[in-house]
Amino acid sequence: MADPNYIDMFINAYTSGYMHLPQERRNVFDGKVSATALTGEYMSFDDIASGDLQTKTTRFAAINPTDRAFRRRWMSPSWFYDALLVDKQDNIALHTDPSGDFMTSLTYAIERKKMDVNIAAFNADVVAGKTPGADTAYSLSNTVISNAAGRTIPHDAKNDGSAGGISTGLTVNKLVLIREKFATLGIPDGVPINLVTSFKQKSDLLREAEVQSTDTSDVKALVNGTISKYMGINFIETNKITLGTLNDIDADTGIYACYAWIPEGIKYAQFLSPSFKVTPRDDLVGDVWQIKVDFGCTAMRMNESMVLKVECANV
């Protein structure tokens, strides 16, 4: 019996496998951020500053022209890849099968990398200026939300959002502060608010909710351990949110850096769909084949008034 055509087998396996494997360990930010296709080496996005109408005080008043500040942001893709070697003794057909360990591992790795890119965008500087080479950047203000320019809810937040209270994990008070700050920044009530956390923050909230009335469905969801929305905020859970070292505002406490945002606040762009390729490696001894995947993507913050950093202590 003739050997199977490994290249055709791999392509067929990829075609059927890529449609369903990502659903098992898919990027938790899918549908939670604004997405676009990235074309070219750079892509720019502009936002326009808000303004107020002037009051006419006399008849035939002279026109007083005004201007609106344009803020240009630039995206460019980062490239990621992995390559695995298998030989005939490894049973190439098995490893290129959609249910095989190699294909599963590569597909999960793609989804995890997409999450890394999205999480990094929350706090990363954004390239700005008329051209992508301009030495300008927009940064997320790492000051407490009690300040007008502040975008961080400290781990020891008081009711007014300032630091100096009791160090806590995720609390109802911090959820209230998220909604309050977004309202202050002009985000209309009813706009979806997302919050990315680890399961530790759900545990924090569950322990706090246990002392509250269990008459509401939201709290019942907490008790059941199935919380996905509370205080009108959608919870996005991922193990990518980890405990840092001395990473709070004062650089003296290790915290979980969680982020709240509205969907328009983060722009994710995929440059090319993940590309899989299987090729023979004639430079190696034996019947050796290489399974390779590569793709390009990026993400950035679209406006500093659409993202908040939420510090949660490990208590």
N, C-alpha and C positions, 0 to 999 in steps of 0.2 A: 504493500500500500504506500502510495506516494506521500511525502511529507506535506502538511498543509502549507498554504501560502501565509506566512506569518504577518506580512505587511497588510494584506487584505483582512486577515482576522483581527488585527489590531484596530484598523480603521473602523470595521463594523462594530467592534466592541466599544470603541470610543463613542461612535454615533449614538448607540443605544444607551450607553452608560452615563454620558455626560448630561442627559436630559433628566435623569432621576437621582443620581448620586448626590448632587449638591443639595437636593431637598432634604437629605438626611442630616447634613451638617452645614446648613447654608448660612451665609452671611446675615447676622442678626440685624444689620442696618438696611437690608433690602426693603424698599417701600417706606423707610423712615427718614430718608434724606432726599434732597433733590438730585436727580441723576441726568447726565447728558453723555453724548458720545464726543470724545475728544478727537478733533481733526487737526493735523498739522503739529509742528513741534511745540507751539505755544497757542493758548487760547485765552482771550481776555474777557472780563465781565466788568461792566460799569454800574455803579449805583449813584444816585443823584440825591444830594442833601435836600431835606425838607425846607419849606419856607412859608411865610405868612403873607397874606394880601395886605396891601397898604390902604390906608383910609384917605378918601378924598375929602379935603377940608374946604375947598373953595371952588367956585365955578371956573371952568377953563384952566384948571390947575395944570402946571407943567408936569410932564411925565418924568418920573424918577426911576430909570431902569435899574433892575437888580440882576444878580447872577446866582447860579446854583453851582455848588462845588461838585465836580465829577471825580469819583474815586475809582481808579482802574485797578483791577486785580488780575494776576496772571497765573495760569495753570500750565504745567508741563508734566509729561508722564514719567513715572519711574518704572524700571523694567525688572521683572522677577522671573526666575527660572529654577528648574531642578532637572537633574538627569540621573536615571537609574540604569545600572547594567544588569543584564540577565543573560544566561547562556542556555543552551539546549537542555542541559541537565536540570535547570531551574523550571523547566516546563513553561516556555514562553506563552503558550496559549492560556495557561492558567493565570499568569500574572497580568495579561492584558484583558482578561475577562472583566466585565463591569463589576462583578462581585469579588474579584481578586484583590488581594492585599495591596498590590502596587497601584492599581488604578484608584482604589479607594483612598489610599494615602495621598496620592497626587491631587485628587479632587478636593479632599478636605483641606490640604495645604493651601490651595487657591482661595478657598473661602475664608480661611483664617487670615491670609495675607490681606484680603479685602478689608477685614475688620481692623487689622493693624493700621492700614492706611486711613480709614475713617477716624479711628480713635486719635491718631497723631494729629489730625487736622483740627481738632477742637482747640488745642492750645498752641499750635505751631504759628510762627510768623508767616504772613502772606506776602508774597512778592507783589509790589505795587509800583505805580509810576506810569508815565506815558509809554515807555517801552519796557520789556522784561529785563533789560540790563540796568535799569535805573536802581540806584542804591537807596530804595525806599521800601518800608515794610509796615504792615498793619499788625499790631500785637493785641492779644487779649489782656486787658488790664488785670494784673494780679494784685488787686486791692479789694477791700471788703465792700459789699454792696451798699453799705450805709453811706459811702461816698458816691456822688453822682456818676463818676467814671468807673466805679468799681464793678467788677464782674465775678467776684468770688464770694461764696458763702463759706465762712470759716468753720472749722470743726467745732469751735467753741462759740458759735454765734449766739448773740442775745436776740431778743424779740425784734430789735430794730435792725438786725443784720450786722452789727458791729461785733468785733472780737472781744474776748474777755469773760465769756460765760463759762459754762461747764462743757468740757470736751465730750462730744457724743458722736455716735454713728449717725445713721440716717434717722431722722425724727419727723414727726408731723410738722413741727415748727419749721424745719428746713423746707418741707414741701410748701408750706404757706409762704415762706420767704421767696421761693422760686416764682410762685404765681404773682406775688406782690411786686417783685422787681421787674418781671416781664411787663406787668401792667404799667409800671412807672416808665418803662422804656417805650411804651406806645404799642405793645402787642395787644390786639383786641381780644376780649374775652371770647372763648370758644375756639380759638386757634389751637390745634393739637400741640401739646407739649410732651416731649419725650425725655426720659431720664435713663441713661445707661449706668448700670451698677453691676456689682458681682452679687452672688446669692447672699453674701454676708450682710449687705444693706437691707435685703428683704427680711433677714433674721432680726436685724435691729428694729425694723418697723413692726414686725410681728410681736416682738416682746413688748413694745409700747402699746400696740393695739389690744393686747390681752386685757388691759385694765380699763378699756373703753366698753361701751355698750356693744353687744353683738347683734343688735336689731337690724343693722344695715347689711346689705348684700356685699358691700365693699369689705367690711370687717370680716364677714363670714368667709370671703375669699382668702383673707389673710390667715384666718384660723385653719382653713383647708390647705394652706401652703400653695395656693394657686394664684397668688396676686399677680395681675398684669396691668391693673389700673387702680389708682387710689388718689383721692383729692383732685381728680380730673387730669392726672399725669400718667402717661403710658410708661410702663417699666420695660426696659430692654436689658436682658441679663446676659452677661458673658464673663467667662473666666479671664478675659483679657484685662479686666479691671483688677489690679493687684495692689497689695499694700506696699507703699514706697518707704524710703528711708529719709527722715527729716525733710519731707517735701511739702510741708504746709507753708502758709504765707510767711510765718516767722522762722522757717527753716529749723524748727526745734522739735517737731513731732512727725512721726510717720503716719501718713493718712492714705486712704483710698481716694484717688482723684476721680470723682464721678462728674458727668456733664449733663446739663439740661439744655435742650435746644428746640426750636421749632423747625419743621421740615425744610423751610427755605434757608435755614441758617448754615447748612453744610451742603456743599456741592461735590458730588462724586462723579468722576469721569473715567470711563474705560476707553483706553486707546485702541486695543485690539482684543477680540475675544480670545480666551485661552486656546493656545495652539499645541496640539500633541503631535509628536512625530516619533516613529520607530525606524531606526536605521541599523544596518549591520556594522560591526566594528572589526574590520579586517586587520586592524593594527594589533589586535589582541589575540592570544592563543585560544583556539577552540571556536565554536559556533556562538559568538557573543553578539548580543544586540543591545542597543541603547534606546531607552524610552525617555523622551525629553518633553517637557512642557515649558512654555513661556507665555507671558502676557504683560501688558502695560496698563497702569492705572494711576490715578492721583485723586486727591480730595483737598478741599480748602474751605475755610470759614468765609461765608459771604458777607457777613456784617457782624461787628462786635456787639451789637445790641440784640442778637438772636441766639447767643450762646452764654451759658453761665457755668462756672466751675463750682462744684459742690464738694467740699471737703468732709470726709466721713472718717472719724477716728476708729481705731481698732479696740473697742471697749465692749 
